[in-house]
Amino acid sequence: MKGVYNTNPPPLHNDDVVALVPFFDKICSFGHNEKMNILLLLQKVAFLLAITMACHPSDLSRIDITSQVQTEHGMMFNIKNPKEHKISITHGSNKSQIKRVYIENYEELPEISPLNAVNTLLKLDMIARWIKEILKEASLDLKAKDARSLAAFYTQNSGADFATILAIGN
């Protein structure tokens, strides 16, 4: 084996420190969270979570948003069936099926704070505003206050009874 190793040694991996500043500059160039389109906001959230939580990208899709717990300085989430769990099962271990991750707020750098980006993404009033803006842009004479009242209006006009309209609204 030593002869094989001497004639064909494994490649050396360069573990140089990666400068993250250009990546954070790129994230900052997306703009302010509240004014950012949802695709850029999702990209920003994914990048910041991956960097700060040292998660596999596949783990980001396994974050249980209902497990969100606000703490004094940040937020905690559970990741269901993280990649480490699957790897440990393969190797005969019994690592937990849930990985708890913590996101800290960086008040001194709000534009690259993952907590700020996540909070913006999760704000229901922000999402409601986006829906309302789309409704207004699509129809200038729209009198409905939100998507639910618009759906109720169209349901009523299609001949549905009052009980059906109430069921849709709730």
ABEGO torsion letter per residue (X at the ends): XAAAAAABBBBBBBABBBBAAAAAAAAAAAEBAAABBAAAAAAAAAAAAAAAAGBBAAAAAABBAAABBBBAAEBBBBBBGBAAAAAAAAAGBBBBABBBBBBBBBAABAAABAAAAAAAAABAAAAAAAAAAAAAAABAABABABAAAAAAAAAAAAGBBAAAAAAAAX
